[in-house]
Amino acid sequence: MWQFDYLWVLLLLPLPWLAYRYLGVYQLTRSSVRVPFFAAMNRAVSPQPGTAVASGGRWQLLLNLLVWTLIVAACARPVWVEQAIEHQQPIRDMMLAIDISQSMQTQDYTDASGARTDRLTAVKGVVRDFIAQRKDDRIGLIVFGTGAYPQAPFTLDHASLAMLLDEVGIGMAGPNTALGDAIGLSIKLFEKAGEQEKVLILLTDGNDTGSAITPDHAAQLARQRGIKVHTIGIGDPQASGEAKVDLATLQHIASSTGGRFFRADDRQALQAVYTTLDQITPHQVKTLSHQPKRDLFWLPLGAALLLLLVSHGVAALSAWLLQREAPTTGAGG
């Protein structure tokens, strides 16, 4: 549909009538010579004085009013409003922090066919499905072992994120578990993100053995910056050394940041964890709408210029024809 963006400009339409009605007639005062025989001279030149002027004045008045109307319409900026274009923008940034320490090679999980597989392979399969379901979230990936490293920044390109996830291998970040450093790195990456909601999903099967920042301190910093941390423990709490998962620490991290703690003893439990995460962190997007406009002011403006061009052309042609006929009329008389 079309509309006027500056509809108030149309209030200027009666301006010529107001000027004619309330402004005085402009008169130009000049020196003149009084000629006693002016009337006889005027009759000799034009037998019916004033007829042509009166006739031309009427159509000239209508033409001027029409041109004025078209110019005012052009100034009111007529536009054609096209169909609205909607764009959905995510309002959540989600970071996945995955433990790839040496203990993740323990084969106490099963794949979809029931065959025994290591923990990291089982985690990759479930995380890949989880990423595919979070199409409206910007997701990043951190891997950690002895140190924590960003594997992928926040992105909506989930296909590339899945490829980077496939390239992760056990022990690539060292054999130990730097749990606090993983949270600290996530905080740094979230500082560059501008979305309102920030969620960290922390998955580990070991206890912290060498972080530069303790997990408790890192959790306090995350809470201060509005980052919600969900923790998933997949280790054996009865194990010893680095293979033992510190469930108490994971529970404290989750509760202090407003997140949830989960235990995932096998693939089915891990799948249930991500199903629950889908329920407690539903998709949220912000819809941006934009209606493109095409300017149409050139149509009335072009019509006004065309009318003026045609009218002046007709007037010039009429004057030229009258000049050609004038000698013929005088010769015949």
C-alpha positions in Angstrom: 0.0 0.0 0.0 1.0 3.6 -0.3 0.9 6.5 2.2 2.2 10.0 2.8 5.1 10.2 5.3 4.5 13.9 5.9 0.8 14.1 5.8 0.8 17.5 7.5 2.3 19.1 4.4 -1.1 18.8 2.7 -2.3 21.6 5.0 -0.4 23.9 2.6 -2.8 23.2 -0.2 -5.1 26.2 0.5 -2.1 28.6 0.8 -2.6 30.1 -2.7 -6.3 30.8 -2.0 -5.4 32.4 1.4 -2.8 34.6 -0.3 -5.3 35.6 -3.0 -8.0 36.3 -0.4 -6.1 38.2 2.2 -3.1 39.7 0.5 -3.4 43.0 -1.4 -3.0 43.3 -5.2 0.5 44.0 -6.1 0.8 47.1 -8.3 3.9 48.3 -10.0 4.2 52.1 -10.2 6.0 53.4 -13.3 6.3 56.7 -15.1 4.0 57.0 -18.0 3.0 59.3 -20.8 -0.6 60.2 -21.2 -1.8 59.8 -24.8 -5.1 61.3 -25.7 -5.7 58.9 -28.6 -4.9 55.7 -26.7 -8.4 54.3 -27.1 -8.3 54.6 -30.9 -4.9 53.0 -31.0 -6.0 50.1 -28.9 -9.0 49.5 -31.1 -6.7 49.5 -34.2 -4.4 47.0 -32.7 -7.0 44.7 -31.1 -10.6 44.9 -32.1 -11.8 43.1 -28.9 -9.3 44.0 -26.2 -9.1 41.6 -23.2 -10.8 38.6 -24.7 -7.7 36.5 -25.3 -6.4 37.5 -21.9 -9.5 36.5 -20.1 -9.6 33.1 -21.9 -6.0 32.4 -21.2 -6.3 33.5 -17.6 -8.9 30.7 -16.8 -6.9 27.8 -18.0 -3.7 29.3 -16.7 -5.3 29.5 -13.2 -6.4 25.9 -13.4 -3.0 24.8 -14.5 -1.3 26.7 -11.7 -3.6 25.1 -9.1 -2.9 21.7 -10.5 0.8 22.2 -10.5 0.7 23.5 -6.9 -1.3 20.5 -5.8 1.3 18.1 -7.4 4.2 19.9 -5.8 2.6 19.8 -2.3 1.9 16.1 -2.8 5.5 15.5 -3.7 6.7 17.4 -0.6 4.4 15.2 1.5 6.6 12.3 0.4 4.3 9.6 -0.9 5.9 6.2 -0.4 5.0 2.6 -1.3 5.1 0.5 1.9 6.2 -3.1 1.0 5.6 -6.2 3.0 7.3 -6.3 6.4 10.6 -8.2 6.7 11.1 -10.0 10.0 14.4 -11.1 11.5 14.8 -13.2 14.6 17.7 -12.4 16.8 18.8 -14.7 19.6 18.8 -13.2 23.1 20.8 -16.0 24.7 24.5 -17.0 24.6 25.3 -20.5 25.6 28.8 -21.9 26.2 29.6 -25.6 26.4 32.7 -26.5 28.4 33.7 -30.1 27.9 36.3 -32.0 29.9 38.8 -33.8 27.5 41.3 -34.9 30.2 42.8 -38.4 30.1 40.1 -39.9 32.2 37.5 -39.3 29.5 38.9 -42.3 27.6 37.3 -44.6 30.2 34.9 -47.0 28.3 31.9 -47.1 30.6 29.3 -45.7 28.2 27.4 -47.3 25.3 26.6 -45.9 21.9 23.2 -46.0 20.1 23.9 -49.6 19.0 24.7 -50.8 22.5 28.5 -51.1 22.0 30.9 -50.0 24.7 32.5 -46.6 24.0 34.6 -44.0 25.9 33.0 -41.1 27.7 34.1 -38.4 25.3 32.6 -40.2 22.3 29.3 -40.6 24.1 29.3 -37.0 25.1 30.0 -35.8 21.6 27.0 -37.8 20.2 24.6 -36.3 22.7 26.1 -32.8 22.6 25.8 -32.8 18.8 22.1 -33.6 19.0 21.7 -30.9 21.6 23.4 -28.3 19.4 21.1 -29.2 16.5 18.0 -28.5 18.6 19.3 -25.1 19.8 19.0 -23.3 16.4 18.0 -20.0 18.0 20.9 -19.8 20.4 24.5 -18.6 19.9 26.6 -21.4 21.1 30.3 -21.5 21.9 32.7 -24.3 22.8 35.5 -24.6 25.4 37.6 -27.7 26.0 39.7 -28.1 29.1 42.2 -30.5 30.6 45.4 -29.2 32.2 44.4 -25.9 30.7 41.2 -24.4 29.2 41.1 -23.3 25.6 38.3 -21.8 23.4 37.4 -24.2 20.6 34.7 -22.1 19.0 33.4 -18.5 19.6 29.7 -17.8 20.1 28.1 -18.5 16.7 24.8 -19.4 15.0 26.7 -21.5 12.5 26.0 -24.8 14.3 27.2 -26.9 11.4 30.7 -25.5 11.8 30.4 -25.9 15.5 29.6 -29.6 15.1 32.7 -30.0 12.9 34.9 -28.4 15.5 33.4 -30.6 18.1 34.3 -33.7 16.1 37.9 -32.6 16.0 38.3 -32.6 19.7 40.3 -35.5 21.1 41.1 -36.9 24.5 44.3 -35.4 26.0 44.5 -32.5 23.6 44.4 -30.0 26.4 46.5 -32.1 28.8 45.8 -35.0 31.2 44.6 -33.0 34.2 41.4 -31.2 34.9 41.4 -27.4 35.2 37.8 -26.9 36.3 38.2 -23.3 37.7 40.1 -22.2 34.6 37.3 -23.4 32.3 34.8 -21.2 34.2 37.2 -18.3 34.2 37.7 -18.5 30.5 33.9 -18.7 30.0 33.6 -15.4 32.0 36.1 -13.7 29.7 34.3 -14.8 26.6 30.9 -13.8 28.0 32.2 -10.3 28.6 32.4 -9.7 24.8 28.9 -11.0 24.3 26.0 -8.6 24.3 23.0 -10.9 24.8 20.9 -10.6 27.9 20.9 -14.3 29.0 24.2 -16.2 29.5 24.3 -19.9 30.2 27.4 -22.1 30.8 27.0 -25.9 30.6 30.0 -27.5 32.3 30.6 -31.2 31.7 33.4 -33.0 33.6 34.3 -36.4 35.0 37.1 -35.3 37.3 37.9 -33.0 40.2 40.0 -29.8 39.9 43.7 -30.6 40.1 45.5 -27.5 39.0 43.5 -24.4 38.1 44.9 -20.9 38.6 41.5 -19.9 40.0 39.6 -22.1 42.4 36.2 -23.4 41.2 34.4 -21.6 44.1 35.9 -18.3 43.3 35.2 -18.7 39.6 31.6 -19.5 40.5 31.3 -16.3 42.5 32.6 -14.2 39.6 30.1 -15.9 37.3 27.2 -15.1 39.6 28.3 -11.5 39.8 28.2 -11.2 36.0 24.8 -12.9 35.7 26.1 -16.2 34.2 24.1 -19.2 35.0 26.2 -22.4 35.3 24.6 -25.9 34.8 27.1 -28.7 35.9 27.0 -32.3 34.7 29.1 -34.8 36.5 29.8 -38.1 34.7 32.6 -39.5 36.8 32.6 -42.2 39.5 32.6 -40.6 42.9 34.0 -43.8 44.4 37.1 -43.6 42.2 40.3 -42.1 43.4 42.7 -39.5 42.2 41.9 -37.5 39.1 39.3 -40.0 37.9 37.1 -39.1 40.9 34.5 -36.5 40.2 33.9 -33.9 43.0 30.1 -33.9 43.1 30.0 -31.5 46.0 32.0 -28.8 44.1 29.8 -29.2 41.1 26.7 -28.9 43.2 28.0 -25.8 44.8 28.9 -24.2 41.5 25.4 -24.8 40.1 23.5 -23.7 43.2 25.6 -20.5 43.7 25.0 -19.3 40.1 21.3 -20.3 39.9 21.9 -23.3 37.7 21.2 -27.0 38.0 23.4 -30.0 38.9 23.0 -33.3 37.0 24.5 -36.8 37.3 25.0 -38.7 34.0 26.1 -42.3 34.7 25.4 -43.6 31.2 24.3 -42.5 27.8 20.6 -42.6 28.6 21.1 -40.4 31.7 23.2 -38.0 29.7 20.5 -37.7 27.0 17.9 -37.1 29.8 20.2 -34.3 31.1 20.1 -32.4 27.8 16.4 -33.0 27.5 15.9 -31.4 30.9 18.2 -28.5 29.8 15.9 -27.9 26.8 13.0 -27.6 29.2 14.5 -25.2 31.7 16.2 -23.1 29.0 13.5 -22.8 26.3 14.2 -21.1 23.0 13.9 -17.3 23.2 14.3 -14.9 20.3 13.8 -11.3 19.7 11.9 -10.5 16.5 12.9 -7.4 14.6 10.6 -6.1 11.9 11.3 -3.7 9.1 9.0 -2.4 6.4 10.9 -1.3 3.3 9.6 1.9 1.6 10.0 3.1 -2.0 9.8 6.8 -2.6 7.1 7.9 -5.1 7.6 11.7 -4.8 9.1 11.8 -8.3 5.7 10.9 -9.8 3.8 14.0 -8.8 6.9 16.2 -9.2 7.5 14.8 -12.7 3.8 15.3 -13.6 4.1 19.0 -12.4 7.2 19.6 -14.5 5.6 17.9 -17.5 2.5 20.1 -17.2 4.6 23.2 -17.0 6.7 22.1 -20.0 3.6 21.3 -22.1 1.8 24.5 -21.1 4.8 26.7 -22.0 5.2 24.7 -25.2 1.6 25.3 -26.2 1.8 29.0 -25.3 5.0 29.4 -27.3 3.5 27.6 -30.3 0.3 29.7 -30.1 2.3 32.9 -30.1 4.3 31.8 -33.0 1.2 30.9 -35.0 -0.4 34.3 -34.2 2.7 36.1 -35.4 2.6 34.2 -38.7 -1.1 35.0 -39.2 -0.8 38.7 -38.3 0.7 39.9 -41.6 -1.8 37.9 -43.6 -4.7 39.5 -41.7 -3.3 43.0 -42.2 -2.8 42.5 -46.0 -6.3 41.3 -46.5 -7.7 44.3 -44.6 
